[in-house]
């Protein structure tokens, strides 16, 4: 008997595949490589062909052969195996059947409750089966749900050879959460797909054909530490300079105060002392011109602070991370059109929004593989209140099958 989507998801979710942005290895954690080895074995057991575990690129690829001689495009589906930078040790998935719309107790002993007042969209899931963590870890629906949707679709189509479809390629990659590192190493040409989809968005219905333009800014601030008793006119506190950078950037242009097409600046890391401070910022905007303007604003803020001292105390490095996929997909409208038809064929109304983030497709698009982003069914991603519904997992499998059928 085939493993249910829920059971497969729970089994995958229990595996700690958290990536590590401070690691100097690739992949960033050994657990991702170990998990890929398991996945490769399972793909062979399912009956997929051309299963390949590429240890150098840290990815697994496989093929669902065509069931017709017709000249059809090769479609790809890609999910990432790593989870976000949140506790992933000893994940204990909880299954809440026939959810009643009330506050959801995740961990009675720890007093961890997902409250409807804080997450009113919980009401949308009345009657569904919700899968959560126990509130002490994330769940990993991003992107274990995506993996399960892809694999479930492959299993379904292998069991129904009467369904005519072209060749399908699938892949599982690493280190998406820490800069799309697996995507950068991925062999797009060898993958051999004409276009692709990443199930890496949120709730059922979400679909994205545009993303942020993204950059990271690394900042180093040099202080001048002097005993507080004699520091007047002499000491330079790098902690204060770091705070000044934050204060001088547009105050309302931060993630917690923006949505839709509004871009932002975000301080993501800071550490240091009176001697020196290290900061990391990210810059995001969908519009290329506004994105470039944001990089200039950051430079102006730092230059203004530096001008107050005899020599520059702040140095920084801006690194572009990825570009808006709309730049590519506008030239390949069939990618979105095929997915939108599949959604509607499955009775799902598409929710087309600009993606306020990035995914592996941000790299694939600019390496010659037009790629759109579809839903995972997950909510509250990257934290202790993350959840996915069993019905959402099924919807994802159904949509992937429908995309393949065309």
PLY file of the C-alpha trace (Angstrom):
ply
format ascii 1.0
element vertex 406
property float x
property float y
property float z
element edge 405
property int vertex1
property int vertex2
end_header
0.00 0.00 0.00
1.34 3.43 -0.98
2.42 5.73 1.83
-0.04 8.59 2.35
1.04 12.16 1.70
0.60 12.96 5.38
2.68 10.00 6.53
5.45 10.79 4.07
5.43 14.44 5.11
5.66 13.58 8.81
8.51 11.18 8.15
10.42 13.81 6.17
9.62 16.59 8.63
11.20 14.66 11.50
14.59 14.75 9.75
16.65 17.75 10.82
17.94 19.27 7.57
18.49 22.82 8.81
21.08 24.65 6.73
23.86 26.68 8.34
24.82 30.08 6.95
28.07 30.07 8.93
29.28 26.75 7.56
32.28 26.67 5.25
31.28 23.36 3.65
28.91 22.51 0.81
26.31 21.54 1.54
26.31 23.52 4.74
25.16 20.55 6.85
25.90 16.84 6.51
22.28 16.00 7.35
21.15 17.38 3.99
23.51 15.06 2.13
22.40 12.10 4.24
18.76 12.93 3.54
19.40 13.18 -0.19
20.90 9.70 -0.14
17.68 8.40 1.41
15.59 10.27 -1.16
17.62 8.82 -4.04
16.92 5.32 -2.76
13.22 6.06 -2.45
13.05 7.43 -6.00
14.53 4.17 -7.29
12.04 2.18 -5.23
9.18 4.20 -6.70
10.27 3.16 -10.18
11.55 6.46 -11.53
14.34 6.24 -14.09
17.69 8.02 -14.39
17.92 8.49 -10.63
21.18 10.29 -9.93
22.66 11.39 -6.61
25.29 13.99 -7.44
27.36 14.41 -4.29
29.48 17.21 -5.74
26.48 19.36 -6.57
24.50 17.95 -3.63
21.33 17.16 -5.53
19.16 14.25 -6.57
17.56 14.15 -10.01
15.21 11.61 -11.56
12.97 11.12 -14.58
9.35 10.18 -15.08
9.37 8.81 -18.65
6.85 10.04 -21.21
3.80 7.88 -21.87
3.28 9.17 -25.40
5.31 9.59 -28.58
3.89 13.09 -29.03
6.37 15.96 -29.11
5.74 17.49 -25.69
7.91 19.77 -23.56
10.01 18.37 -20.75
8.70 19.84 -17.49
10.79 20.09 -14.34
9.85 20.29 -10.66
12.40 21.27 -8.04
12.20 21.40 -4.23
14.84 22.10 -1.61
15.60 19.77 1.29
16.95 22.30 3.79
14.85 24.14 6.36
15.12 27.68 7.65
17.27 29.13 10.41
15.05 28.08 13.33
15.29 25.22 15.80
14.90 21.92 13.93
16.22 19.53 16.57
13.76 16.79 17.56
10.83 17.95 15.41
7.63 16.34 16.69
4.81 16.77 14.14
1.33 16.92 15.64
-1.78 15.93 13.67
-4.98 17.84 14.48
-7.88 16.17 12.70
-11.13 17.97 11.87
-9.88 21.35 13.12
-12.68 23.22 14.89
-11.56 26.80 14.35
-10.53 27.40 17.96
-7.12 28.17 19.49
-4.78 25.28 18.73
-2.75 23.86 21.61
0.65 22.85 20.27
2.33 22.04 23.55
0.27 21.87 26.72
3.28 21.35 28.99
5.05 24.45 27.62
1.87 26.49 27.29
2.42 27.04 23.56
-0.83 27.90 21.79
-1.53 29.09 18.25
-4.24 31.66 18.88
-6.94 32.58 16.38
-6.71 36.20 17.53
-3.11 36.29 16.32
-3.65 34.10 13.25
-7.25 34.78 12.12
-6.76 32.86 8.85
-6.92 29.68 10.94
-10.69 29.99 10.42
-10.08 29.12 6.76
-9.02 25.63 7.83
-12.11 24.54 9.78
-12.78 20.86 9.11
-9.30 20.20 7.71
-6.51 18.08 9.15
-3.68 20.35 10.29
-0.09 19.27 10.85
1.98 21.40 13.23
5.13 21.02 15.29
4.97 20.87 19.08
5.76 24.57 19.19
9.41 24.18 20.18
10.67 23.80 16.59
9.64 24.73 13.10
7.75 22.14 11.07
9.63 22.27 7.78
6.70 22.55 5.38
9.10 24.86 3.55
10.05 22.81 1.63
9.26 19.27 2.81
5.66 19.84 1.67
7.00 20.73 -1.77
9.03 17.53 -1.83
6.02 15.45 -0.84
3.81 17.07 -3.48
6.32 16.28 -6.22
6.93 12.71 -5.09
3.21 12.09 -4.61
2.53 13.25 -8.16
5.26 10.95 -9.51
3.82 8.02 -7.59
0.32 8.77 -8.88
1.39 9.00 -12.52
3.48 5.83 -12.28
0.33 4.08 -11.04
-1.71 5.52 -13.94
0.28 4.91 -17.13
-2.90 5.46 -19.15
-2.52 9.21 -18.54
-0.67 10.68 -21.50
2.12 13.09 -20.65
5.58 14.09 -21.72
8.86 13.48 -19.95
9.12 14.94 -16.46
12.32 15.75 -14.61
12.44 16.25 -10.84
15.21 17.48 -8.58
15.93 18.04 -4.91
18.59 20.58 -3.99
20.22 21.98 -0.85
20.95 25.25 0.95
18.12 27.28 -0.55
17.49 29.05 2.74
21.01 30.47 2.99
21.39 32.10 -0.39
20.15 29.61 -3.02
23.55 27.93 -2.93
22.32 24.59 -4.24
20.64 26.29 -7.19
23.85 28.08 -8.14
25.66 24.72 -8.35
22.79 22.96 -10.09
23.45 21.72 -13.64
20.50 23.28 -15.45
21.67 22.13 -18.88
22.13 18.56 -17.68
18.70 18.64 -16.02
17.24 18.95 -19.49
13.88 20.56 -18.73
12.27 23.13 -21.02
10.68 24.96 -18.10
10.05 24.23 -14.44
8.17 24.91 -11.23
9.31 25.22 -7.64
6.62 24.39 -5.05
8.01 26.85 -2.51
5.26 29.35 -1.79
2.57 29.47 0.90
-1.09 28.66 1.19
-3.10 26.84 -1.45
-3.68 29.05 -4.49
-0.50 31.09 -4.25
1.44 31.37 -7.49
4.24 33.74 -8.36
5.85 34.86 -11.56
7.76 37.75 -10.06
10.09 38.10 -7.11
12.25 40.67 -5.42
15.54 41.91 -6.72
17.81 41.16 -3.79
21.12 42.24 -2.34
23.03 41.65 0.87
25.15 44.31 2.53
27.94 43.34 4.88
29.13 46.14 7.16
32.26 46.43 9.30
32.48 49.27 11.83
35.75 50.16 13.53
35.47 51.70 16.96
37.90 53.43 19.26
37.67 52.07 22.76
38.70 54.39 25.59
37.92 54.12 29.30
34.53 55.78 29.88
36.05 58.07 32.47
38.28 59.76 29.91
36.47 59.09 26.65
34.98 62.52 25.96
36.10 63.74 22.56
38.19 60.65 22.09
36.17 57.41 22.06
34.15 56.19 19.08
31.43 53.69 19.93
30.84 51.37 16.94
27.59 50.13 18.48
26.24 53.66 18.24
27.38 53.95 14.63
25.60 50.72 13.81
22.43 52.08 15.39
22.86 55.29 13.41
22.90 53.36 10.13
19.59 51.75 11.06
18.09 55.06 12.20
19.18 56.92 9.06
17.61 54.40 6.67
13.92 55.04 5.81
12.10 53.99 8.99
8.90 52.73 7.38
10.68 50.71 4.71
11.16 47.55 6.77
9.51 44.12 6.37
7.07 44.59 9.25
5.68 47.77 7.68
5.55 46.84 3.99
3.68 44.48 1.70
2.76 43.96 -1.95
5.25 45.72 -4.20
6.81 47.75 -1.39
10.52 47.14 -0.95
12.55 47.35 2.24
15.83 47.42 4.12
16.38 44.87 6.90
19.08 44.42 9.51
19.41 40.64 9.77
22.53 40.20 11.91
24.60 42.26 14.31
27.40 41.41 16.69
30.36 43.17 18.18
31.71 45.23 21.05
33.38 48.58 21.69
36.23 47.61 19.39
34.30 46.63 16.29
30.84 45.73 15.05
29.73 43.51 12.18
26.30 43.92 10.60
24.43 42.26 7.75
21.55 43.97 5.95
19.37 42.82 3.09
17.85 45.09 0.45
14.73 44.08 -1.46
12.58 45.62 -4.21
10.59 44.27 -7.15
11.34 47.30 -9.32
14.88 47.31 -10.74
15.23 51.11 -10.72
13.98 51.38 -7.15
16.28 48.53 -6.17
19.29 50.37 -7.54
18.11 53.50 -5.74
17.99 51.57 -2.47
21.60 50.49 -2.88
22.50 54.15 -3.48
20.55 55.24 -0.38
22.49 52.78 1.74
25.78 54.06 0.37
24.75 57.66 1.06
23.83 56.84 4.66
27.23 55.29 5.31
29.11 58.06 3.50
27.34 60.70 5.59
28.32 58.99 8.85
31.90 58.47 7.70
32.18 62.16 6.81
31.83 63.03 10.50
35.21 61.45 11.29
38.80 62.17 10.33
38.88 58.87 8.47
36.15 56.40 7.48
35.05 54.17 10.35
32.56 52.15 8.32
33.26 50.00 5.31
30.68 47.92 3.51
30.24 45.52 0.62
27.02 45.18 -1.38
26.50 41.82 -3.10
23.58 41.27 -5.46
21.90 37.95 -4.62
19.21 37.43 -7.25
16.99 39.26 -9.72
13.26 39.48 -10.33
12.18 36.41 -12.31
9.57 38.50 -14.14
12.38 39.70 -16.38
12.60 36.15 -17.79
9.03 34.87 -17.44
7.57 37.80 -19.38
9.31 36.24 -22.39
7.89 32.77 -21.59
4.22 33.41 -20.69
3.26 29.77 -21.24
4.96 28.81 -17.95
2.47 30.78 -15.87
-0.41 30.08 -18.25
0.03 26.31 -17.93
0.07 26.52 -14.13
-2.96 28.82 -13.99
-4.93 26.38 -16.14
-3.90 23.53 -13.84
-5.07 25.45 -10.77
-8.46 26.10 -12.31
-8.76 22.52 -13.57
-8.33 21.48 -9.91
-10.97 23.94 -8.72
-8.40 26.27 -7.16
-8.65 30.01 -7.73
-5.14 31.34 -8.38
-3.87 34.00 -5.99
-1.34 35.86 -8.12
0.87 38.06 -5.99
4.43 39.37 -6.23
6.57 36.99 -4.21
8.08 38.80 -1.25
11.12 36.60 -1.19
13.28 34.47 -3.42
13.54 30.82 -4.33
15.71 28.52 -6.41
13.88 29.67 -9.52
15.52 33.08 -9.10
18.73 31.35 -10.12
17.27 28.87 -12.61
15.54 31.59 -14.64
18.81 33.36 -15.28
20.61 30.10 -16.08
18.23 29.39 -18.95
15.40 27.50 -17.22
12.16 29.53 -17.02
10.71 28.72 -13.60
7.58 29.84 -11.75
6.75 29.34 -8.08
3.68 27.43 -6.88
2.20 26.80 -3.45
3.21 24.26 -0.81
0.05 24.69 1.25
2.10 25.82 4.24
1.39 28.77 6.53
3.48 30.67 9.11
6.64 29.37 7.47
10.05 29.52 9.18
8.82 29.42 12.77
7.22 27.55 15.63
3.66 28.20 14.40
4.25 26.74 10.94
1.60 24.35 9.69
0.30 22.60 6.61
-2.98 20.79 6.04
-3.40 17.28 4.68
-5.82 18.78 2.18
-3.15 21.27 1.11
-0.69 18.46 0.43
-3.31 16.72 -1.70
-4.07 19.95 -3.56
-0.39 20.37 -4.39
-0.13 16.83 -5.72
-3.26 17.37 -7.81
-1.95 20.63 -9.28
1.41 19.10 -10.19
-0.37 16.23 -11.95
-2.58 18.74 -13.76
0.44 20.80 -14.87
2.03 17.66 -16.28
-1.17 16.65 -18.08
-1.46 20.15 -19.55
0 1
1 2
2 3
3 4
4 5
5 6
6 7
7 8
8 9
9 10
10 11
11 12
12 13
13 14
14 15
15 16
16 17
17 18
18 19
19 20
20 21
21 22
22 23
23 24
24 25
25 26
26 27
27 28
28 29
29 30
30 31
31 32
32 33
33 34
34 35
35 36
36 37
37 38
38 39
39 40
40 41
41 42
42 43
43 44
44 45
45 46
46 47
47 48
48 49
49 50
50 51
51 52
52 53
53 54
54 55
55 56
56 57
57 58
58 59
59 60
60 61
61 62
62 63
63 64
64 65
65 66
66 67
67 68
68 69
69 70
70 71
71 72
72 73
73 74
74 75
75 76
76 77
77 78
78 79
79 80
80 81
81 82
82 83
83 84
84 85
85 86
86 87
87 88
88 89
89 90
90 91
91 92
92 93
93 94
94 95
95 96
96 97
97 98
98 99
99 100
100 101
101 102
102 103
103 104
104 105
105 106
106 107
107 108
108 109
109 110
110 111
111 112
112 113
113 114
114 115
115 116
116 117
117 118
118 119
119 120
120 121
121 122
122 123
123 124
124 125
125 126
126 127
127 128
128 129
129 130
130 131
131 132
132 133
133 134
134 135
135 136
136 137
137 138
138 139
139 140
140 141
141 142
142 143
143 144
144 145
145 146
146 147
147 148
148 149
149 150
150 151
151 152
152 153
153 154
154 155
155 156
156 157
157 158
158 159
159 160
160 161
161 162
162 163
163 164
164 165
165 166
166 167
167 168
168 169
169 170
170 171
171 172
172 173
173 174
174 175
175 176
176 177
177 178
178 179
179 180
180 181
181 182
182 183
183 184
184 185
185 186
186 187
187 188
188 189
189 190
190 191
191 192
192 193
193 194
194 195
195 196
196 197
197 198
198 199
199 200
200 201
201 202
202 203
203 204
204 205
205 206
206 207
207 208
208 209
209 210
210 211
211 212
212 213
213 214
214 215
215 216
216 217
217 218
218 219
219 220
220 221
221 222
222 223
223 224
224 225
225 226
226 227
227 228
228 229
229 230
230 231
231 232
232 233
233 234
234 235
235 236
236 237
237 238
238 239
239 240
240 241
241 242
242 243
243 244
244 245
245 246
246 247
247 248
248 249
249 250
250 251
251 252
252 253
253 254
254 255
255 256
256 257
257 258
258 259
259 260
260 261
261 262
262 263
263 264
264 265
265 266
266 267
267 268
268 269
269 270
270 271
271 272
272 273
273 274
274 275
275 276
276 277
277 278
278 279
279 280
280 281
281 282
282 283
283 284
284 285
285 286
286 287
287 288
288 289
289 290
290 291
291 292
292 293
293 294
294 295
295 296
296 297
297 298
298 299
299 300
300 301
301 302
302 303
303 304
304 305
305 306
306 307
307 308
308 309
309 310
310 311
311 312
312 313
313 314
314 315
315 316
316 317
317 318
318 319
319 320
320 321
321 322
322 323
323 324
324 325
325 326
326 327
327 328
328 329
329 330
330 331
331 332
332 333
333 334
334 335
335 336
336 337
337 338
338 339
339 340
340 341
341 342
342 343
343 344
344 345
345 346
346 347
347 348
348 349
349 350
350 351
351 352
352 353
353 354
354 355
355 356
356 357
357 358
358 359
359 360
360 361
361 362
362 363
363 364
364 365
365 366
366 367
367 368
368 369
369 370
370 371
371 372
372 373
373 374
374 375
375 376
376 377
377 378
378 379
379 380
380 381
381 382
382 383
383 384
384 385
385 386
386 387
387 388
388 389
389 390
390 391
391 392
392 393
393 394
394 395
395 396
396 397
397 398
398 399
399 400
400 401
401 402
402 403
403 404
404 405
